[in-house]
């Protein structure tokens, strides 16, 4: 991610409001039954912390990573408000080393800022970071989202399709891969009818 991109995100997050709200993502909440207290969780591009903080509230050991220092200040405040401990790291996901077999859970909710050539490397590092038996929870927009214009990247190449996710994560056990069009309300940043795709996968 370029310096200008990070500056743009810092500017976007530089408001008293939580632009994606303080409540966790609905897809993530729907997978609460898969969560194990004490598990090591990586919350990628966690922004203002709504998802990472919620995982910590469920008893997970959470590392929340984002490129925006402004977003992380808000995430720290949210963790303090909720009375939970979350570890934070500022990092550019295009280059950040996630480690090898380090996490029981990798959560990637709306992280579609990387173009295809960088996304492929990002997906490989996500898989490498999972321990055997570890879970990947991923949600993003499909190309149809461009017609709704209710959030997400402005270009189709950054979107996910079923074929793309099957190719990218076919070496994992795909437990769920679902396309759906639903209304979501996540602060001012995501609101209205949205073309989503959800993936739950387990490392063998």
N, C-alpha and C positions, 0 to 999 in steps of 0.2 A: 504494500500500500504506500503510495507516494506521500510526501510531506503535505502536499496540498490536499490530498484526500483526508488525512488525519486532521488537518486544520478545519476542513469542512465539517467533519463529524464533531469536533470540539465546539465549533460555532453552533451547530444544530442542537447539541446537548446543553448549551449554555443558556438555560432558562430555568426558572424556579419549578416549572411543571416537569413531571416525568413524561417524556414525550411518548413512550410506549406503555405508560401506566405503571403501577406498583404491583399489580396482580400477575401471577404466573400465566404463562401460555397454556391455553386449554388442552392442547395435545399433550403437553408435558404432564399436566394434572391427571389426565386420563390414564397415564401409565404409572400412577402412584403404586399400584400393586406390584410393580416390578422392582421397586426401590428397596434397598436393604440398608438399614441404619448402620453407620460405620463405613460404608463403601466409599471409596475414593472417587470423586466425581470431578470431571473437567467441564466447565461451562464456557464454551467458546463464543467469542464476540458477545459477551454477556451484557454489554452496555451499562445501563443504570441498575442492573443487578436483580431485576424482578425474578428471574428464573433461578439464578444461583442462590439467592437468599432463600427462596422457597425450598430448594433442595436441602439447604442447611437446616431449615425448620423441620424437615423430615428426618434429620439425624445423620445426613451424609457429610463427609469430609470434603469440602468444596474448594476448588481452585477456580476463581472467576478471572477470565482473561479478556482484555479488550485493548484496542489501540488508543482509545480516547482517555486522556487523563481527566478530563472534565466529567465524562460518564462515570469513571471509577470513583471520583469524589462523591458523586450522588449514590453510587452503589454502596460505598462504605457507610454513608449516612443511613441508608435503608437497612443495612445489616444491624447497625446500632439501634435503630428505631424498633426493629423486630427482636432485638436481644439475642442474635445468633453470631457465631464466629465463622467468618469466611476469609480465606486467603485470597489475596489479589495480586495480579501481575499485569503490568502494561507491556503489551507485545504486539507486533505486527504478524498476524497469522500467515501471511504469505511466506515468511521466513522463519518463524519461531519453531524451535525444536520441542516437540511435545514429550519426547522421551520414548522409551521402549518398554512396553508392558507395565505401564505406570498407573493406569486408571481402570477401575471396575466399570465406570460409566463415562461415556463421552456424549455430551449434549450439544447439538448444533441446530439452533432454532433461528431461522432467517439469517444465514450467514452468506448471502449470495452476492458478495461484493467482488469476488475473484473471477477474472475471465477464465475461459476453459483451460488454458495451459497451466495456470497457477492452481486452479481448482483441482486438477488431477493430482498434483503433488500434495495439496492440502488433504484430500481424501486418503491418500496413502499414509500420510503422517497420523491421521486420525485412527486408522486401523492399527498402525504399529503401536500407538499409545495404549491400546486396550490390552488388558490381560486376557489369557485364554478364558473363555466363558463370559467375558465382559460384554456390556451392552452398548450399542449405539442408538441414540434417539435423535432423529433428524426430521425437521419440518422445513419446507420451503414453498416457494411459488412455482407454478407451472407457467408456460408461455402464455396461456389464456389470460393470465393476470393482467397483461398489457391492455386488454379490453376493459377491465374493471377500473384500472387506474386508482386503486385504493391502497397503494403501498408497494414496496419492493423496487428492484432495479428497473431502469428504463429500457433495458435491452433484453431480447429473448435469449441471447446466448448465455446469459447468466442464470437462466431459469433451469429447473429440474424437470425431467420427464421420467416415466417409468423405465423406459429402455436405458436411459443414462444411469439411473441408480442401480438397476440390475447389473449393468456392465461394471460399474464402479465398485459395487459391494458384493459381487457374485461369489467372492471367496469367503464371505461371511454367511452364516445361516440367516436367511431373511425370514423373520417371523411375521412381519406385517409390511405391506406396501400398498398404500391406498391413495387414490386420487379422489378429491371431493371439493365441491364448491359450497362454501358456507359463509355466513356473515360473521365477521369477527370484530371485536371492539377492544383494541389495545392502545389506549391513549389516543393522541392526535396523529401518531405515526402510522397506525394500521387501523382502518375503520371501514366497514362496509363489506359487500360481497367480495369474496376472495377465492382464487383458484389455487388450492393447496395440494401438496403431496406429502404424505407421512411415511417414514420408514422406521421400523424397529428391526435391528439386526444383532446377531450374537456372534462373537468371535469363536471359532471352534477351539 
